[in-house]
Amino acid sequence: MLDPKSPIAWRFAQMNERFASAKAQGLYLYQQEAEKIDGMHVTINGRDMLQFASYSYLDLLGHPKIDAAAIEAVERYSSGTHGVRILAGTIPLHTELERTISEFKHTEATMVYSSGFVTNYSTIAALVGRNDVVISDKLNHASIVDGCLMSRAKFVRVAHNDMASLEKALASVPPGKGKLVVSDAVFSMDGDILNLPDVVGLCNKYEALLMIDEAHSVGVIGETGRGIEEHFGLYGGIDIKMGTLSKTIPSVGGYVSGSEELITYLKHASRAFIFSAALPPAQAAAAKAAFEVILEEPERVKRLQRNVEHFLTGLKARGFDTLNSVTPIVPIIAGDDERAWLMAKLSQERDIFVLPVVSPAVPSNLARLRANVTAGHTIEEIDHAMDVFAEVAKEVGVL
Ligand SMILES: *Cc1c(COP(=O)(O)O)cnc(C)c1O
């Protein structure tokens, strides 16, 4: 039973008060139900809204080939598996999906997990331990941070995309220690891209393993959407390629791709692979079909990249600060938390579904709308959304 005087009770009360106060002011915008989904149109609270908070960058959610693959998998294998992958849970779809990803990422081998978060968490914890050092960009995703903490390795955070800071961290690792550098490819709050060529150079110089999280890179950057290596035309520098099956790929799960030796090790050392249930058949089949669709319909990547360009140029022309974003993740800086909340609320009242990101997720003077543009938006829809953002920004004093 909860002791009402304990710090646990205090934490519950704090959070509940914060929630109740936002709710009372009509500023609680999270966890709204999308009752119907049709490309970038969603029905929320009975209203048709234009979706600007989606991770479905290539608009693959609802693709007929992908949906059909999922349905067929349920008919053949049912809704779950006989448990964990290493024991009774593996079905041919897992192996086929892993082969498809290996081909897509030009690697020898791949393993899939049932969540992207767990993929990072469990992989990092299996790669490094007490006698190692793990070096992580300050803006890396929470699942990377938690994996680093869980690993018990010495955890060094370096300034964002700052090569001098990375080199200093690498140079100060005592001899004999294992070294892992881990980073997002595309940063999930700011939308900028990691300086991969320099990071690879430093990891080679200091003999450190390099792990890259491509959650927002696969399907998004590179001429055919193969990700950060294609973007830079630089192959062979990444030891551990991680990605999610829940963003561009309209399923759920995560993968790690690399050498045969790496994957054999992880399949027998990574606790989430050994102790957590296999990816369900429908999700494995959908993910496999989605990788195929990306290559079969290259115009989707082209349309996405054209839309990103149009959105960023248009926002800057209207006077917005979008930091260093060059991807579909576009921070529209509002300043303080209050203005970000209000801009999001007013945009939603005008049927643009966009969400605020406030402190502590981002620094308190950089609260923002986190707007996502996708291949599923038309130029007219993007123009309309930008006009709405400019209108509400003027109303709350951002522009
Ligand atoms: C979303 C995300 C994850 C986690 O993936 P899920 O499949 O949603 O669990 C990991 N890393 C980054 C950078 C992400 O944005």
The ligand as an ORCA input file, in Angstrom:
! r2SCAN-3c Opt
* xyz 0 1
  C      11.372      6.278    -32.011
  C      12.794      6.103    -31.761
  C      13.279      4.927    -31.174
  C      12.381      3.866    -30.609
  O      11.693      3.185    -31.563
  P      10.271      2.498    -31.294
  O      10.162      1.563    -32.419
  O       9.245      3.581    -31.318
  O      10.334      1.818    -29.972
  C      14.649      4.786    -31.076
  N      15.498      5.747    -31.493
  C      15.047      6.901    -32.040
  C      16.038      7.932    -32.475
  C      13.688      7.124    -32.172
  O      13.250      8.272    -32.669
*
